[in-house]
Amino acid sequence: MTTRLDGRVAIVTGAGAGLGRAHALLLAQQGAKVVVNDLGGAVNGVGGDQAAADRVVAEIKAAGGEAAPNYDSVETPEGGAGIVETALKRFGRLDVLINNAGILRDKSFAKMELADFEKVLKVHLFGTAYCTKAAWPVMVEQKYGRVVVTTSVAGTSGNFGQANYAAAKLGLVGFMNALAIEGQKNNVLINAVSPGANTRMTEGLVGDAITAFMGPENVSPAVAWLASEACNVTGTIITAAAGGFGRLHYFETAGVQFDPRQPITVDMFAERFADIYGLDTVVPSTAGPAGYIDQRLKSASLI
């Protein structure tokens, strides 16, 4: 299995600057033909400028690669379909979708307008769903595809003033988890990157001591690997910042099993809360609706 992308066609949304630009440049360097999507708006999603996508396309072509611009907004189904259509019309296929487009409208939840909450979810969560919805049948039919969604520590751990952004980013983890199950049989793998980098969206959010190491190009190798044939995982979150990479996964404690055939009281729960809450028995969470229900029941000889 190769990490090269020769012959592959990739879409990168929000690729006019920052992380998206770095991803697009590296995918092209790895041999992919790249659709550079960017509306060209401000960090808050207002406005538009085709020059943002055009500049990155020009960079790729100047380095000997192949690329095409797309200026559609991800926040409508028609925009998502248009982005995929650009790949199919210009390059005849689609193998990789990097969902990177995003905006910020930060404010404490008490002061946040619901319109700003909805707008951020529309771009991050719905935008990813719209683009993936358009790409998914293409990938399923050819029995090959690599999809990357962009989550954030704001969603997985929380951050002040970003309730809208955090909700969208953690929603994307659930979206990924479901599609990982659905796509695996057709070799359509979907994973998430949780990046940290110096971009328009992160100005002033990280300390001066690490800023020098936070170039977007230090995130993109993880994205390029997840986009490649060499990628053999699905439903995985990779953290990537300042040249450091890790895996983020949810865990569940072994917990406590009461006899569900008998009344379970609040006091019973309270008495065993330390055993439920303590992290000394954590195990990886498991896919599917049953979780660890059957294991707990078996351990208590109830089934």
Backbone as a ProteinNet text record, in pm:
[ID]
protein_1_A
[PRIMARY]
MTTRLDGRVAIVTGAGAGLGRAHALLLAQQGAKVVVNDLGGAVNGVGGDQAAADRVVAEIKAAGGEAAPNYDSVETPEGGAGIVETALKRFGRLDVLINNAGILRDKSFAKMELADFEKVLKVHLFGTAYCTKAAWPVMVEQKYGRVVVTTSVAGTSGNFGQANYAAAKLGLVGFMNALAIEGQKNNVLINAVSPGANTRMTEGLVGDAITAFMGPENVSPAVAWLASEACNVTGTIITAAAGGFGRLHYFETAGVQFDPRQPITVDMFAERFADIYGLDTVVPSTAGPAGYIDQRLKSASLI
[TERTIARY]
84.6	0	88	54.8	140	84.6	175.9	135.1	126.1	172.2	162.5	17.6	-14.1	-150	-155.3	-58.9	-56.9	-184.2	-248.5	-371.3	-495.6	-480.2	-594.5	-642	-769.7	-828.1	-879.9	-839.5	-874	-944.1	-1038.5	-1101.9	-1055.4	-1018.8	-992	-1081.9	-1172.7	-1258.4	-1188.3	-1220.3	-1154.3	-1005.4	-964	-822.1	-750.2	-814.1	-752.5	-646.3	-636.3	-538.3	-522.3	-425.5	-410.8	-395.3	-465.8	-456.1	-498.4	-607.6	-654.9	-552.5	-489.1	-383.8	-269.9	-225.9	-115.8	-153.5	-276.9	-321.9	-319.7	-375	-383.2	-244.3	-151.6	-16.3	52.1	35.4	100.5	35.3	-96.2	-162.7	-117.1	-103.4	-54.1	90.2	171.2	310	317.4	219.4	212.6	155.8	116.8	73.3	-73.6	-153.2	-297.2	-329.8	-437.9	-499.9	-598.4	-590.5	-660.6	-762.8	-885	-985.2	-969.1	-932.3	-910.6	-1039	-1113.8	-1240.1	-1219.3	-1268.4	-1270.8	-1364.9	-1455.9	-1547.7	-1475.2	-1365.8	-1288.5	-1345.8	-1424.8	-1485.7	-1394.3	-1442.8	-1369.6	-1380.9	-1307.7	-1309.2	-1450.5	-1534.8	-1671.6	-1768.9	-1716.8	-1800.6	-1864	-1833.2	-1892.8	-1807	-1872.9	-1802.5	-1754.7	-1678.1	-1624.4	-1523.4	-1424.9	-1319.5	-1256.3	-1278.1	-1226.9	-1074	-1010.1	-864	-798.5	-864.5	-805.3	-780	-880.1	-863.8	-770	-780.9	-697.4	-548.9	-513.7	-373.4	-315.5	-392.6	-342.7	-333.8	-429.8	-422.4	-296.3	-268	-147.4	-21.4	-17.9	97.4	119	11.1	20.9	70.8	15.4	56.4	201.9	243.9	381.3	480.8	436.7	522	511.1	436.2	424.2	304.6	213.9	97.7	-24.5	-135.3	-261.1	-365.5	-439.8	-540.5	-646.6	-764.2	-875.2	-941.7	-984.2	-1050.4	-1199.3	-1256.4	-1401.1	-1435.8	-1542.9	-1575.8	-1709.3	-1766.1	-1895.6	-1885.7	-1995	-2004	-2045.2	-1983.2	-2017.5	-2150.3	-2205.3	-2318.9	-2454.5	-2454.5	-2579.1	-2556.6	-2662.1	-2647.3	-2601	-2649.6	-2610.4	-2461.4	-2410.5	-2267.8	-2184.6	-2223.3	-2151.5	-2150.6	-2267.3	-2276.5	-2190.2	-2185.7	-2105.8	-1957.4	-1912.4	-1770.9	-1733	-1816.6	-1790.1	-1799.2	-1895.2	-1911.1	-1787	-1722	-1598.3	-1492.7	-1478.5	-1380.2	-1412.8	-1539.1	-1578.1	-1565.7	-1601.1	-1592.9	-1449.4	-1368.6	-1232	-1136.2	-1155.8	-1057.5	-1115.3	-1248.1	-1308.5	-1329.6	-1292.2	-1311.1	-1295.7	-1316.5	-1296.1	-1256.9	-1144.1	-1093.1	-1082.6	-1062	-1030.8	-1113	-1172.5	-1242.1	-1188.4	-1127.8	-1078.9	-1174.9	-1254.7	-1351	-1280.2	-1240.4	-1160	-1226.7	-1322.7	-1381	-1444	-1424.8	-1484	-1480	-1560.7	-1564.3	-1568.4	-1551	-1564.5	-1657.5	-1743	-1821.3	-1824.7	-1708.5	-1689.4	-1756.3	-1817.7	-1875.7	-1926.3	-1925.3	-1978.9	-2124.1	-2167.4	-2299.7	-2409.6	-2389.7	-2489.5	-2511.6	-2407.3	-2414.5	-2428.2	-2419.8	-2420.3	-2560.1	-2570.7	-2696.5	-2715.4	-2838.4	-2864.1	-2832.8	-2843.1	-2807.9	-2660.6	-2575.1	-2432.6	-2406.5	-2485.3	-2475	-2509.7	-2620.6	-2667.5	-2572.1	-2517.7	-2428.1	-2303.1	-2244.7	-2123.4	-2153.5	-2266.4	-2304.1	-2331.1	-2389.6	-2421	-2295.1	-2190.2	-2066.6	-1988.2	-1963.2	-1877.5	-1947.7	-2062	-2128.2	-2208.7	-2300.2	-2379.6	-2295.2	-2197.7	-2110.4	-2035.3	-1984.9	-1917.7	-2016.1	-2136.8	-2237.6	-2276.7	-2293.4	-2333.8	-2226.5	-2101.6	-1994.3	-1977.7	-1984.7	-1968.3	-2085.9	-2205.5	-2323.9	-2307.7	-2249.7	-2229.1	-2117.7	-2013.8	-1899.2	-1922.5	-2003.7	-2018.7	-2060.3	-2166.9	-2206.9	-2100.6	-2023.3	-1914.4	-1811.7	-1775.3	-1674.7	-1726.6	-1851.9	-1910	-1915.6	-1955.3	-1967	-1832	-1726.3	-1594.4	-1522	-1587.5	-1533.6	-1395.1	-1382.1	-1260.6	-1289.9	-1244.6	-1255.1	-1189.6	-1141.3	-1083.4	-1145	-1209.4	-1272.3	-1207.6	-1174.8	-1120.3	-1211.3	-1252.5	-1326.6	-1234.1	-1265.2	-1180.1	-1253.9	-1206.6	-1263.8	-1172.6	-1189.3	-1110.7	-1111.7	-1006.2	-1001.4	-1114.8	-1164.6	-1278.2	-1400.5	-1414	-1525.1	-1497.1	-1378.6	-1347.7	-1317.7	-1272.6	-1241.2	-1308.1	-1353.6	-1422.2	-1332.2	-1393.2	-1319.3	-1417.5	-1379.2	-1466.3	-1498	-1623.3	-1664.3	-1684.7	-1681.5	-1694.3	-1800	-1911.9	-2016.2	-2066	-2078.6	-2125.4	-2022.2	-1898.9	-1789	-1767.1	-1771.5	-1750.6	-1860	-1984.7	-2096.5	-2080.7	-2039.8	-2020.6	-1907	-1796.9	-1679.2	-1698.6	-1772.3	-1799	-1907	-1999	-2097.3	-2031	-1921.5	-1848.6	-1787.8	-1753.4	-1701.6	-1811	-1933	-2043.7	-2074	-2070.4	-2090	-1987.2	-1861.6	-1754.6	-1776.1	-1812.2	-1827.5	-1933	-2043.6	-2149.5	-2105.7	-2044.2	-2003.6	-1888	-1806.9	-1698.8	-1756.7	-1868	-1933.4	-1994.9	-2059.2	-2128.5	-2034.1	-1918.7	-1831.4	-1729.2	-1701.9	-1587.4	-1596.8	-1715.6	-1728.7	-1697	-1704.4	-1672.3	-1538.8	-1454.6	-1322.8	-1331.7	-1436.7	-1449.6	-1423.9	-1308.1	-1264.1	-1277.5	-1321.1	-1339.8	-1275.1	-1192	-1120.1	-1123.6	-1076.1	-1077	-937.4	-909.6	-788.1	-830	-760.8	-782.6	-657.3	-656.1	-532.2	-509.9	-385.9	-348.4	-246.8	-276	-185.6	-210.2	-111.6	-126	-207.9	-330.8	-415.8	-493.9	-574.4	-659.5	-754.5	-791.3	-889.7	-830.7	-698	-636.6	-549.3	-554.1	-470.8	-499.2	-394.6	-406.9	-454.4	-477	-530.1	-422	-299.5	-191.9	-80.5	-4.7	101.3	218.7	292.4	405.9	512.2	526.1	633.5	619.1	494.4	476.8	437.4	408.4	360.6	457.1	587.1	687.3	683.6	625.6	622.7	489.4	396.8	258.7	224.1	319.1	290.6	188.2	94.9	-4.3	58.7	176	243.8	283.8	284.5	318.6	199.9	83.9	-36.7	-60.7	-31.2	-71.9	-19.5	98.1	139.8	38.8	-25.3	-127	-245	-286.9	-399.1	-365	-243.9	-202.4	-198.9	-157	-156.5	-299.1	-386.5	-526.2	-594.1	-542.3	-597.9	-543.2	-448.7	-377.6	-429.3	-386.5	-419.1	-357.2	-246.2	-179	-264	-356.4	-443.5	-528.2	-518.4	-591.5	-677.5	-711.2	-796.3	-917.4	-1022.3	-1142.1	-1204.4	-1270	-1329.3	-1227.2	-1115	-1004.4	-982.1	-952.7	-917	-766.6	-700.7	-557.4	-536.5	-465.9	-430	-300.4	-291.1	-174.8	-149	-34	1.9	150.6	215.3	356.2	446	412	492.3	468.9	373.9	340.2	209	202	83.8	43.6	-84.5	-133.2	-269	-319	-453.6	-540.8	-656.6	-752.4	-868.7	-901.9	-1009.8	-1090.4	-1218.2	-1303.2	-1297	-1295.6	-1288.3	-1406.8	-1435.6	-1543.4	-1490.7	-1527.6	-1482.5	-1556.1	-1494.4	-1562.7	-1691.2	-1691	-1812.4	-1864.4	-1993.8	-2060.9	-2184.3	-2209.3	-2329.9	-2420.5	-2535.2	-2637.8	-2727.8	-2806.9	-2901.7	-3026.6	-3046.5	-3159.7	-3294.6	-3291.8	-3418.7	-3472	-3388.1	-3425.6	-3426.9	-3501.3	-3501.4	-3359.8	-3324.5	-3194.4	-3223	-3169.9	-3201.7	-3092.6	-3126.8	-3029.5	-2917.5	-2951.9	-2850.4	-2752.1	-2801.7	-2712.7	-2611.7	-2662.3	-2572.7	-2470.9	-2517.4	-2429.2	-2318.9	-2354.7	-2257.2	-2146.1	-2177.6	-2079.1	-2023	-2053	-2012.8	-1861.8	-1783.9	-1637.8	-1592.6	-1657.4	-1623	-1667.6	-1777.6	-1828	-1739.4	-1697.6	-1628.1	-1477.6	-1417.2	-1272.1	-1218.4	-1099.5	-1042	-944.8	-937.8	-839.8	-883.6	-1007.4	-1055.1	-1099.4	-1045.1	-1093.1	-1055.4	-1144.9	-1122.5	-1173.1	-1122.9	-1169.9	-1319.6	-1385.1	-1526.8	-1544	-1661.8	-1685	-1798.4	-1792	-1894.3	-2024.9	-2134.1	-2263.4	-2346.1	-2477.8	-2567.2	-2556.6	-2503.4	-2500.9	-2386.5	-2277.5	-2163.5	-2115.1	-2095.8	-2046.6	-2157.8	-2281.6	-2393.1	-2379.8	-2353.3	-2347.8	-2231.4	-2113.4	-1998.9	-2028.8	-2095.1	-2126.3	-2224.9	-2325.2	-2423.2	-2360	-2268.1	-2199.2	-2109.2	-2041.9	-1952.5	-2027.2	-2153.8	-2235.7	-2318.5	-2288.8	-2357.8	-2509	-2547.4	-2689.5	-2736.7	-2643.5	-2677.7	-2570
-119.9	0	124.7	216.8	333.3	457.2	544.1	674.5	777.9	740.8	830.2	840.7	948.9	972.1	987.8	931.4	940.3	879.5	953.2	906.2	932.1	977.8	1005.8	1150.5	1171.9	1305.9	1340.1	1456.1	1497	1632.2	1647.6	1775.7	1821.3	1948.4	2009.1	2130.2	2130.3	2247.2	2347.9	2473.9	2579.4	2581.4	2562.6	2542.1	2669.4	2784.2	2907	2964.3	2914.3	2965.4	2864.6	2889.2	2812.4	2663.3	2587.8	2442.2	2386.4	2437.8	2386.9	2403.2	2520.5	2543.7	2444.7	2425.1	2332.4	2190.3	2150.3	2016.6	2002.5	2102.2	2096.1	2088.4	2168.5	2168.8	2033.7	1974	1846.2	1733.3	1732.8	1629.8	1636.6	1758.1	1773.8	1726.1	1757.2	1711.4	1558.7	1496.7	1350.6	1287.9	1373.5	1322.8	1336.5	1387.8	1399.2	1518.7	1505.6	1618.9	1677.3	1807.7	1866.5	1970.4	1956.2	2061.8	2150	2274.6	2371.4	2451	2416.8	2486.1	2594.9	2713.9	2820	2929.2	2965.8	3076.2	3209.6	3214	3336.6	3438	3391.2	3482.1	3512.4	3599.1	3633.5	3519.8	3531	3426.2	3401.9	3504.9	3489.3	3443.9	3414.7	3361.9	3465.9	3590.9	3698.8	3727.6	3754.6	3794.7	3677.3	3709.8	3608.6	3669.7	3588.9	3636.8	3516.1	3503.4	3389.2	3383.9	3494.6	3499.5	3402	3371.8	3282.6	3144.2	3085.2	2954.1	2962.9	3069.8	3084.8	3087.4	3153.6	3161.5	3024	2941.6	2808.4	2720.4	2730.8	2657.4	2696.5	2826.5	2873.8	2818.6	2811.9	2754.5	2609	2533.4	2391.2	2374	2451	2440.8	2484.4	2587.6	2635.4	2529.4	2441.4	2333.2	2207.5	2215.9	2102.2	2012.7	2053.1	1970.8	2012.1	1941.2	1969.4	2007.9	2113.8	2160.8	2240.2	2247	2325.6	2398.4	2522.4	2596.6	2567.3	2588.1	2584.4	2686.7	2763.1	2873.9	2855	2734.8	2709.8	2714.9	2751.4	2745.4	2604.8	2553.6	2420.4	2418.8	2535.3	2538.3	2515.7	2471.3	2430.6	2296.3	2215.4	2089.8	2112.8	2222.8	2253.5	2285.9	2355.6	2385.7	2260.4	2170.4	2044.2	1965.2	1959	1886.4	1951.7	2085	2156.2	2131.4	2119.5	2092.6	1955.4	1856.3	1721.1	1718.6	1791.8	1796.1	1854.3	1951.1	2006.4	1897.9	1814.4	1705.2	1608.7	1572.1	1474	1530.4	1656.4	1717.4	1745.3	1795.7	1833.7	1714.9	1617.6	1509.7	1369	1357.4	1229.8	1130.8	1165.3	1074.6	1151.6	1080.8	1140	1029.7	1047.4	946.7	995.9	1126.2	1181.1	1307.6	1317.6	1439.2	1483.5	1600.9	1659.5	1771.3	1748.4	1847.9	1940.3	2056	2148.1	2283.8	2320.2	2454.5	2483.9	2607.8	2644.1	2793.1	2836.7	2976.1	2980.5	3099.4	3120.6	3237.4	3220.5	3332.1	3314	3340.7	3313.1	3418	3369.6	3455.3	3363	3410.3	3326.6	3292.2	3175.4	3127.4	3221.8	3283.6	3376.4	3494.7	3532.9	3649.8	3613.6	3486.8	3443.1	3448.4	3508.6	3504.9	3365.2	3316.6	3183.7	3177.5	3290	3292.5	3258.2	3302.9	3271.2	3125.9	3072.9	2930.4	2846.4	2880.7	2804.5	2817	2934.7	2957.3	2871	2861.2	2781.6	2633.7	2585.2	2446	2423.3	2521.5	2509.6	2488.6	2562.6	2552	2426	2406.6	2296	2160.2	2146.7	2016.7	1986.7	2075.8	2052.2	2060.9	2152.8	2163.5	2034.4	1973.9	1844.3	1738.2	1738.1	1640.1	1659.4	1784.8	1810	1763.1	1795.3	1754.4	1602.4	1543.4	1398.7	1326.8	1381.1	1321	1314.4	1418.9	1420.7	1325.9	1313.5	1229.5	1081.7	1053.5	917.2	815.7	841	740.4	714.5	816.2	798.3	701.1	720.5	636.5	494.5	483	350.5	270.1	336.1	265.8	215.9	296	252.7	167.7	151.2	70.8	118.1	249.1	310.8	456.7	498.6	639.2	665.8	786.9	831.3	967.9	976.1	1099.9	1141.1	1267.8	1322.1	1434.8	1431.1	1542	1612.2	1735.8	1814.9	1841.4	1779.4	1804	1902.5	1916.2	2014.3	1979.7	2019.8	2004.9	2084.4	2186.9	2262.2	2172.7	2075.6	1982.3	1865	1809.4	1688.5	1718.1	1841.8	1877.8	2005.6	2090.8	2214.1	2336.1	2452.5	2578.6	2692.8	2787.6	2900.2	2981.7	3018.9	3106.6	3037.2	2904.8	2832.6	2721.6	2749.4	2647.4	2604.1	2699.7	2666.1	2580.7	2625.1	2555.4	2417.5	2411	2284.2	2184.2	2231.4	2142.8	2086.6	2170.8	2125.2	2024.9	2054	1968.8	1832.9	1828.6	1698.2	1624.9	1699.3	1637.6	1564.8	1619.8	1556.5	1422.7	1408.4	1280.6	1173.9	1209.7	1116.6	1081.5	1181.9	1162.2	1063.5	1084.2	994.4	852.9	839.5	706.7	624.4	689.2	617.7	579.9	674.3	645.7	547.1	541.2	441.6	300.7	278.6	148	123.8	226.6	211.2	195.2	262	263.7	153.1	87.1	-3.8	-118.1	-172.7	-289	-254.5	-126.4	-81.8	-8.9	-26.4	36.1	188.5	241.7	386.7	416.7	470.3	493.2	640.8	667.7	805.8	823.3	924	951.6	1101.2	1137.8	1278.4	1323.5	1449.2	1513	1622.9	1630.8	1737.5	1823.1	1930.9	2004.5	2121.9	2162.2	2286.7	2356	2479.1	2548	2697.5	2772.2	2916.3	2945.8	2990	3028.1	3152.1	3203.2	3318	3286.2	3158.6	3118.7	3097.9	3095.4	3066.6	3179.9	3294.4	3406.4	3439.7	3440.4	3476.9	3366.9	3246.3	3138	3051.4	3056.8	2974.2	3063.5	3012.6	3090.3	3113.6	3218.9	3257	3147.9	3070	2970.3	2863.5	2833	2725.6	2776.5	2906	2960.4	2932.6	2941.5	2922.5	2783.4	2687.7	2549.9	2512.4	2607.8	2576.1	2600.7	2581.9	2597.8	2495.7	2535.4	2441.2	2320.5	2340.6	2230.2	2118.1	2146.9	2043.3	1954.7	1987.9	1906	1817.1	1869.5	1807.3	1666.2	1624.8	1485.7	1383.4	1412.1	1319.9	1312.9	1427.3	1431.5	1357.2	1376.9	1309.3	1158	1111.7	966.8	913.5	985.4	943.7	944.4	1023.1	1031.9	925.5	847.6	755.4	612.6	532.9	390.6	320.5	373.9	314.6	321.7	415.6	427.7	301.5	237.8	112.2	118.4	240.7	259.3	341.1	329.7	411.2	442.4	557.7	599.6	640.4	692.2	726.5	877.6	931.1	1072.5	1082.7	1156.5	1181.9	1327.2	1348	1483.2	1522	1647.6	1691.3	1838.7	1869.1	2008.1	2016.9	2118.1	2146.6	2025.1	1944.4	1827	1708.7	1719.5	1608.8	1545.8	1414.4	1341.9	1238.4	1216.5	1116.9	1066.2	970.8	919.3	958.4	1015.2	1049.1	951	888.2	789.7	801.7	770	772.3	638.3	646.3	526.8	522.9	404	383.9	299.8	333.9	252.8	119.3	20.3	-108	-89.8	8.4	47.3	-56.5	-49.6	-134.2	-195.1	-320.3	-386	-424.1	-360.7	-400.7	-504.7	-571.3	-669.8	-595.4	-588.6	-511.3	-577	-697.2	-764.1	-716.6	-640.7	-587.7	-434.3	-367.2	-220	-164.7	-63.9	3.1	143.4	174.9	302.2	406.1	529.5	638.5	616.4	569.2	544.6	437	336.1	231.6	291.5	377.5	444.8	530.8	605.7	695.7	618.3	505	426	371.1	347.5	289.1	390	518.6	618.3	621.4	602.7	604.1	494.5	378.2	268.2	297.4	367.8	404.3	510.8	606.8	725.9	705.9	620.9	605.8	554.3	600.2	569.2	451.8	380.8	272.7	148.5	146.4	29.4	64	172.5	215.1	114.9	102.8	21.7	103.6	79.2	156.7	141.8	252.1	243.8	159.4	105.4	15.5	66.9	34.8	81.9	6.8	70	5.2	48.6	23.2	72.9	0	-122.5	-200.8	-161.7	-110.3	-74.7	-193.5	-169.4	-275.2	-336.7	-320.3	-374.6	-525.4	-594.8	-741.1	-788.8	-718.8	-758.8	-745	-634.8	-614.3	-720.6	-749.3	-850.3	-989	-1018.3	-1148.6	-1157.4	-1046.7	-1047.8	-1069.4	-1028.4	-1047.5	-1176	-1260.7	-1389.4	-1370.9	-1261.3	-1233.4	-1280.6	-1301.8	-1360.6	-1463.1
0	0	0	-86.1	-104.5	-35.1	5.9	57.4	-54.6	-173.5	-288.1	-334.2	-403.3	-450.9	-602.3	-671.4	-816.7	-874.8	-964.2	-1026.1	-944.3	-823.9	-737.3	-755.7	-730.2	-734.7	-595.8	-546.4	-409.9	-410.8	-320.4	-291.8	-154.5	-144.4	-13.6	-1.6	95.6	113.9	205.4	183.4	261.1	237.7	113.1	82.1	37.3	54	6.8	98.5	220.5	316.2	429	516.3	639.5	618.5	698.9	694.3	559.6	503	375.3	265.3	262.3	162.3	181.1	306.5	332.9	291.8	321.4	280.7	128.3	60	-86.3	-149.9	-100.1	-156	-135.2	-17.6	8.3	-70.4	-81.9	-161.7	-306.6	-359.2	-496	-507.6	-408.4	-406.5	-405.5	-341.6	-334.7	-461.6	-558.5	-688.3	-718.9	-624.7	-648.3	-736.8	-812.3	-878.6	-778.1	-756.4	-642	-685.4	-633.1	-642.3	-520.4	-544	-437.5	-419	-316.8	-289.6	-185.3	-215.4	-115	-159.8	-71.4	-97.7	-92.2	-15.8	-5	91.4	189	285.1	401.9	489.1	610.6	710.7	822.2	924.3	977.1	980	1029.6	921.2	800.8	694.1	605.2	625.5	546.9	424	311.9	190.5	108.7	4.4	-84.3	-179.4	-219.4	-308.3	-377.6	-507.3	-581.6	-585.2	-555.5	-562.1	-464.8	-353.6	-254	-313.5	-376.5	-440.2	-559.6	-634.5	-755.2	-720.4	-610.7	-572.3	-541.5	-471.6	-436.6	-560.1	-649.3	-776.4	-851.7	-855.3	-924.2	-859.1	-727	-656.8	-694.9	-699.4	-732.8	-876.2	-966.2	-1106.5	-1124.9	-1053	-1063.2	-1017	-926.9	-876.6	-960.9	-1071.7	-1162.2	-1138.3	-1049.3	-1019.8	-1100.2	-1076.1	-1143.6	-1039.9	-1069.3	-974.9	-1048.3	-987.4	-1040.6	-925.4	-947.9	-839.5	-833.3	-716.3	-698.9	-591.9	-616.5	-528.1	-456.3	-460.8	-398	-246.2	-182.3	-36.8	5	109.9	158.7	233.5	265.8	357.6	291.2	166.2	101.2	33.6	19.2	-54.8	-198.1	-257.9	-394.5	-403.7	-300.6	-298	-286.2	-195.4	-180.6	-309.9	-375.9	-502.6	-609.8	-608.9	-708.1	-692.4	-569.3	-543.5	-598.2	-570.8	-621.8	-773.6	-829.2	-974.4	-1042	-977.4	-1033.1	-1047.7	-947	-953.8	-1066.5	-1078.1	-1178.9	-1320.1	-1337.9	-1470.8	-1513.4	-1420.2	-1456.5	-1461.3	-1371.5	-1359.9	-1376	-1388	-1422.4	-1310.1	-1188.5	-1076.1	-944.9	-833.8	-701.8	-605.1	-538.3	-445.4	-301.8	-285.4	-153.1	-130	-11.5	29.4	164.8	167.2	292	331.3	433.7	482.3	581.1	532.8	613.3	633	548.1	551.8	687.2	733.5	861	885.9	980.2	1022.4	1174.8	1230.8	1374.4	1401.6	1502.4	1556.8	1707.7	1769	1911.3	1999.4	2105.5	2208	2318.6	2442	2549.8	2517.3	2561.4	2524.1	2571.9	2686.8	2739.4	2646.2	2573.8	2485.8	2338.1	2306.1	2166.8	2106.1	1988.1	1915	1856.4	1858.6	1803.6	1654.1	1587.1	1444.9	1425.1	1517.3	1508.6	1546.8	1637.2	1670.8	1547.9	1484.6	1369	1250.5	1230.1	1116.5	1126.3	1243.7	1262.1	1240.5	1292.6	1266.4	1118.4	1053.1	910.5	828.5	859.7	782.2	819.1	947.2	990	979.1	1044.2	1051.4	925.5	890.5	771.6	644.9	643.8	527.1	500.6	606.9	591.9	544.3	600	558.4	412.4	368.1	230.3	131	160.7	69.8	69.4	188	197.6	133.5	147.1	84.6	-66.8	-126	-271	-313.6	-229.8	-265.2	-236.1	-136.1	-84.6	-191.5	-270.6	-369.2	-475.4	-508.6	-604.4	-548.5	-424.4	-361	-337.4	-295.2	-271.8	-401.4	-509.3	-637.9	-687.5	-669.2	-714.8	-611.3	-495.1	-384.6	-341.1	-335.2	-282.1	-249.3	-134.3	-98.1	34.9	50.6	176.1	209.3	325	370.3	501.1	513.7	637.8	683.5	809.4	869.4	968.3	997.9	1087.5	1217.1	1323.6	1455.8	1529.1	1658.6	1734.1	1881.9	1949.9	2096.1	2161.1	2092	2145.2	2160.8	2070.5	2079.3	2169.3	2160.6	2237.4	2383.5	2412.7	2552	2598.8	2507.6	2545	2539.4	2516.6	2517.8	2541.5	2623.9	2656.8	2531.9	2517.3	2408.4	2276	2275	2148.3	2155	2218.5	2228.8	2092	2000.1	1865.1	1790.7	1793.3	1726.5	1789	1921.6	1991.3	1957.8	1954.4	1921	1780.5	1687	1549.6	1541.5	1609.1	1598.2	1663.7	1774.4	1834.3	1755.7	1696.5	1608.2	1493.1	1443.6	1333.9	1375.7	1502.7	1550.7	1543.7	1585	1573.4	1428.5	1342.5	1198.7	1144	1179.8	1136.5	1188	1314.8	1373.5	1300.5	1262.7	1191.8	1050.5	980.1	842	835.9	940.8	943.1	935.1	1003.4	998.6	861.3	806.4	678.6	560.4	564.5	447.7	439.6	551.7	557.3	457.5	436.3	347.2	202.1	167.8	32.1	24	127	130.2	122.2	180.3	195.8	343	371.2	508.1	542.8	664	709.4	845.6	856.5	980.4	1008.6	1125.7	1166.6	1203.7	1174.2	1223.6	1319.7	1432.7	1530.1	1529.6	1450.9	1426.6	1520.9	1529.1	1593.6	1506.3	1465.3	1372.3	1375.6	1332.5	1318.2	1193	1212	1099.7	1140	1046.5	1078.6	1193.7	1207.5	1306.8	1445.7	1455.9	1586.5	1638	1575	1619.6	1765.8	1846.9	1986.3	2079.1	2026.3	2108.3	2171.3	2118.9	2174.1	2225.8	2320.4	2381.6	2289.2	2317.4	2233.1	2226.5	2331.5	2336.8	2230.5	2190.3	2091.3	1953.8	1943.4	1816	1701.4	1729.3	1624	1562.3	1634.2	1586.3	1520.8	1514	1479.1	1332.9	1243.8	1102.4	1053.9	966.1	914.3	845.8	786.8	717.5	812.3	941.5	1039.2	1075.3	1022.6	1040.5	918.9	801	675.1	650.2	699.9	676.3	727.3	839.6	890.9	795.2	743.5	650.3	521.9	472.1	349	366.8	484.1	508	516.2	586.4	596.3	459.3	366.7	232	137.5	183.8	95.2	104	8.1	8.7	128.4	178.3	294	419.7	426.2	543.2	556.3	670.6	693.9	819.4	862.5	979.8	940.3	1017.3	995.2	1129.8	1138.3	1264.1	1368.4	1324.8	1414.3	1416.8	1533.9	1547.7	1566.7	1479.2	1490.5	1532.4	1641.6	1681.9	1611.5	1570.7	1493.9	1520.9	1579.2	1608.1	1636.2	1578.9	1606.1	1580.8	1483.4	1451.5	1542.3	1634.6	1723.9	1680.9	1686.5	1641.5	1746.5	1761	1854.7	1812.2	1886.9	1864.4	1982.8	1954.1	2057.3	2047.4	2160.9	2159.5	2287	2277.7	2395.4	2467.4	2599.5	2682.6	2777.7	2827.7	2923.3	3038.1	3158.9	3272	3273.7	3337.1	3352.5	3431.5	3521.1	3590.2	3687.1	3708.3	3806.9	3742.4	3769.1	3719.5	3836.8	3842.1	3937.6	3871.6	3951	3899.2	3849.9	3716.5	3664.6	3691.1	3745.1	3780	3914.5	3984.9	4115.6	4109.6	4197.4	4197.8	4221.2	4143.2	4157.9	4210	4324.5	4388.7	4365.6	4390.9	4382.3	4482.7	4601.2	4703.7	4659.7	4590.3	4539.4	4442.3	4353.5	4259.2	4333.2	4430.4	4505.8	4577.9	4634.1	4709.1	4620.4	4494.7	4403.6	4304.1	4326.6	4227	4205.3	4309.5	4294.4	4198	4202.7	4112.8	3969.2	3956.4	3823.8	3759.9	3842.9	3794.7	3778.7	3860.9	3860.4	3728.1	3691.6	3560.7	3562.2	3672.3	3678.7	3601.5	3552.1	3478.3	3337.2	3279.4	3148.1	3039.6	2943.3	2823.2	2705	2583.6	2468.5	2448.1	2410	2377.1	2251.8	2233.7	2121.6	2035.7	1906.6	1813.2	1832.6	1791.1	1796.9	1916.6	1912.4	2016.8	2149.8	2150.9	2274.2	2366.1	2308.8	2390.8	2472.6	2601.8	2689.9	2775	2733.4	2811.4	2829.2	2717.1	2726.6	2812.5	2801.3	2883.1	3032.1	3069.2	3210.9	3261.4	3178.6	3219.3	3231.2	3138.2	3144.3	3267.7	3299.1	3413.2	3543.3	3543.3	3662.8	3654.5	3553.7	3532.7	3518.7	3455	3433.9	3298	3206.1	3076.1	3041
[MASK]
+++++++++++++++++++++++++++++++++++++++++++++++++++++++++++++++++++++++++++++++++++++++++++++++++++++++++++++++++++++++++++++++++++++++++++++++++++++++++++++++++++++++++++++++++++++++++++++++++++++++++++++++++++++++++++++++++++++++++++++++++++++++++++++++++++++++++++++++++++++++++++++++++++++++++++++++

